[in-house]
Amino acid sequence: MCEPINVLIVEDEPLIIDVLKNALNSISESNGRYDFKVKSATNSDLALNEIDRAVKSVPFDLILLDISIPPSSDKRILSGEDLGIEIKSLFPKVKVIVFTSHNNNYRLNNILKSIDPDGFLIKSDINYLKLLDAIQSVLQEPPYYSKAIQQLIRRHISNSFVLDKIDRQLLYHLHKGAKTSEIAELVCLSKSAVEQRKYGLKTTFEVDNGSDRDLIVKAEIAGFL
């Protein structure tokens, strides 16, 4: 008897959604073990709607999550990283496979530490056969990491370089041109707390005496914007 697996694909490229659906169908047809019930979302708002429905009914078993998805309309979710953290808190038993085009080690490390995904794939690392292998491995014996992630783990990138949700929100709003007073309201902090956060971020990105623009440039290079 097939095991039902409720799946949510969060990806803003329809062609990639089709590839992922085809991969799930191939796995189902080849081993006859899984019956995938697939839903998809192309942005954060649609994903949150699907998640809300699942919380009230049948939870998801597997999430295929692209990090680079459009933010939610209320800016509570700015990327797939924020969404992944929320998913893990709502569905403790869910298995999450993260996909990303980012190749900056600090950005990858941040995703690895914040979400702790069951599968973590760099898009340039994988082909269709590796995708099939990754999904089956995560379902049967996680984790599954693509080559670049394995190399990252072996190099032991510093654990101290991890930005929390407020740091990422601050960078996002700073990038959009918001002033300190506006950011304080948006992230529910005092202006002094925002300035302290900015100081900490400038230290992290090694622009201690730089401007806000210098911070934004470094954050962009590191893949956080």
C-alpha positions as CSV (number, residue, x, y, z in Angstrom):
1,M,0.0,0.0,0.0
2,C,1.3,3.5,-1.0
3,E,2.3,5.8,1.8
4,P,0.5,9.2,1.3
5,I,3.0,12.1,1.4
6,N,1.6,15.7,1.5
7,V,4.0,18.0,-0.3
8,L,4.3,21.7,-0.7
9,I,6.5,23.1,-3.4
10,V,7.5,26.8,-2.9
11,E,9.2,28.1,-6.0
12,D,8.6,31.2,-8.1
13,E,9.6,29.6,-11.5
14,P,6.8,27.5,-13.0
15,L,9.2,25.5,-15.1
16,I,11.1,24.4,-12.0
17,I,7.8,23.5,-10.3
18,D,7.0,21.2,-13.2
19,V,10.5,19.6,-12.9
20,L,9.9,19.0,-9.2
21,K,6.4,17.5,-9.8
22,N,7.8,15.3,-12.6
23,A,10.5,14.1,-10.2
24,L,7.9,13.2,-7.5
25,N,5.9,11.3,-10.2
26,S,9.0,9.4,-11.3
27,I,9.7,8.3,-7.7
28,S,6.1,7.3,-7.2
29,E,6.0,5.3,-10.4
30,S,9.4,3.6,-10.0
31,N,9.1,2.3,-6.4
32,G,5.3,2.3,-5.8
33,R,5.9,3.2,-2.2
34,Y,4.7,6.8,-2.1
35,D,1.5,8.6,-3.1
36,F,2.5,12.3,-3.4
37,K,-0.3,14.8,-2.8
38,V,1.3,18.0,-4.2
39,K,0.4,21.6,-3.8
40,S,2.5,24.5,-5.0
41,A,3.0,28.2,-4.3
42,T,4.9,30.8,-6.3
43,N,5.3,33.4,-3.6
44,S,5.3,33.8,0.2
45,D,1.7,34.9,0.5
46,L,0.4,31.8,-1.4
47,A,2.7,29.6,0.6
48,L,1.4,31.1,3.9
49,N,-2.1,30.4,2.7
50,E,-1.3,26.7,2.0
51,I,0.5,26.4,5.4
52,D,-2.5,27.9,7.2
53,R,-4.8,25.4,5.6
54,A,-2.4,22.6,6.5
55,V,-2.2,23.7,10.1
56,K,-6.0,23.4,10.3
57,S,-6.3,20.1,8.5
58,V,-3.6,17.7,7.3
59,P,0.0,18.8,7.9
60,F,2.7,18.7,5.2
61,D,5.2,15.8,5.3
62,L,7.7,17.3,2.8
63,I,8.5,20.9,1.7
64,L,10.5,21.7,-1.4
65,L,11.6,25.2,-0.7
66,D,13.4,27.8,-2.9
67,I,15.2,30.4,-0.8
68,S,14.8,33.2,-3.4
69,I,11.0,33.7,-3.4
70,P,9.2,37.0,-3.3
71,P,8.5,38.4,0.2
72,S,5.0,38.4,1.7
73,S,2.9,41.5,1.2
74,D,3.2,42.4,4.9
75,K,7.0,41.9,4.8
76,R,6.8,39.4,7.7
77,I,8.4,36.8,5.4
78,L,11.3,38.3,3.3
79,S,12.7,35.1,1.8
80,G,12.5,31.3,1.8
81,E,14.8,31.4,4.8
82,D,12.1,33.1,7.0
83,L,9.5,30.8,5.5
84,G,11.6,27.7,6.3
85,I,12.0,28.8,9.9
86,E,8.2,29.3,10.3
87,I,7.5,25.9,8.6
88,K,9.8,24.1,11.0
89,S,8.1,25.7,14.0
90,L,4.6,24.8,12.8
91,F,5.4,21.3,11.6
92,P,8.1,19.8,13.8
93,K,8.1,16.5,11.9
94,V,8.1,17.9,8.4
95,K,11.1,17.3,6.1
96,V,12.4,20.3,4.3
97,I,14.6,20.3,1.2
98,V,16.1,23.7,0.4
99,F,17.1,24.8,-3.1
100,T,19.2,27.9,-3.7
101,S,21.3,29.5,-6.4
102,H,23.4,31.3,-3.7
103,N,27.0,30.2,-3.5
104,N,28.4,32.5,-0.9
105,N,29.6,30.4,2.0
106,Y,28.4,32.8,4.7
107,R,24.9,32.9,3.2
108,L,24.8,29.1,2.9
109,N,26.0,28.7,6.5
110,N,23.2,31.1,7.7
111,I,20.6,29.0,5.9
112,L,22.1,25.8,7.2
113,K,22.0,27.0,10.8
114,S,18.7,28.8,10.8
115,I,16.6,26.2,9.0
116,D,18.6,23.0,9.6
117,P,17.1,21.5,6.4
118,D,16.9,17.8,5.8
119,G,18.1,18.4,2.3
120,F,20.2,21.3,1.0
121,L,20.9,21.6,-2.7
122,I,22.8,24.2,-4.7
123,K,21.0,24.4,-8.1
124,S,24.2,24.4,-10.0
125,D,25.3,21.2,-8.2
126,I,22.4,19.0,-9.3
127,N,20.9,17.3,-12.3
128,Y,17.6,15.4,-12.6
129,L,19.1,12.1,-11.3
130,K,20.7,13.8,-8.3
131,L,17.3,15.5,-7.6
132,L,15.6,12.1,-7.6
133,D,18.3,10.7,-5.3
134,A,18.0,13.7,-3.0
135,I,14.2,13.4,-2.5
136,Q,14.4,9.7,-1.9
137,S,17.3,10.1,0.5
138,V,15.5,12.7,2.6
139,L,12.3,10.6,2.8
140,Q,14.2,7.5,3.8
141,E,17.5,8.5,5.5
142,P,18.1,12.3,5.8
143,P,20.1,14.5,5.5
144,Y,21.1,14.9,1.9
145,Y,23.6,17.7,1.0
146,S,24.8,18.6,-2.4
147,K,28.6,18.8,-3.1
148,A,29.0,22.5,-2.3
149,I,27.2,22.1,1.1
150,Q,29.3,19.1,2.0
151,Q,32.4,21.1,1.3
152,L,31.1,24.0,3.4
153,I,30.5,21.7,6.4
154,R,34.0,20.2,6.1
155,R,35.5,23.7,6.1
156,H,33.6,24.5,9.4
157,I,32.6,28.0,8.5
158,S,32.4,30.1,11.7
159,N,29.2,29.5,13.6
160,S,29.2,33.1,14.8
161,F,28.2,34.4,11.3
162,V,24.5,33.8,11.6
163,L,22.0,36.6,11.1
164,D,18.6,36.3,12.8
165,K,15.3,37.3,11.4
166,I,15.5,40.9,12.7
167,D,19.0,41.4,11.2
168,R,17.7,40.2,7.8
169,Q,14.6,42.5,8.1
170,L,16.8,45.4,9.0
171,L,19.1,44.8,6.0
172,Y,16.0,44.5,3.7
173,H,14.4,47.8,4.9
174,L,17.8,49.6,4.8
175,H,18.3,48.3,1.3
176,K,14.8,49.7,0.4
177,G,15.9,53.2,1.6
178,A,14.1,53.3,5.0
179,K,15.4,55.6,7.7
180,T,16.3,54.5,11.2
181,S,13.0,55.8,12.7
182,E,11.0,53.9,10.0
183,I,13.0,50.7,10.5
184,A,12.4,50.9,14.2
185,E,8.6,50.9,13.6
186,L,8.8,48.2,11.0
187,V,10.8,45.7,13.1
188,C,9.3,46.8,16.5
189,L,12.5,48.0,18.1
190,S,13.7,51.3,19.5
191,K,15.8,53.6,17.4
192,S,18.8,53.0,19.7
193,A,18.3,49.2,19.3
194,V,18.2,49.6,15.5
195,E,21.5,51.5,15.7
196,Q,23.0,48.8,17.9
197,R,21.9,46.2,15.4
198,K,23.4,48.2,12.5
199,Y,26.7,48.5,14.4
200,G,26.8,44.8,15.0
201,L,26.1,44.1,11.3
202,K,28.8,46.4,10.2
203,T,31.2,44.6,12.5
204,T,30.0,41.2,11.1
205,F,30.5,42.4,7.5
206,E,33.8,44.1,8.4
207,V,32.7,47.7,7.5
208,D,33.0,49.0,11.1
209,N,33.6,52.6,10.1
210,G,31.6,52.4,6.8
211,S,28.3,53.9,5.8
212,D,25.0,52.2,5.6
213,R,25.6,52.0,1.9
214,D,28.9,50.1,2.5
215,L,26.9,47.7,4.7
216,I,24.3,47.1,2.0
217,V,27.0,46.4,-0.6
218,K,28.7,43.9,1.6
219,A,25.4,42.2,2.4
220,E,24.5,42.0,-1.3
221,I,27.9,40.4,-2.1
222,A,27.3,37.9,0.7
223,G,23.9,37.0,-0.8
224,F,21.7,38.4,2.0
225,L,20.0,40.9,-0.3
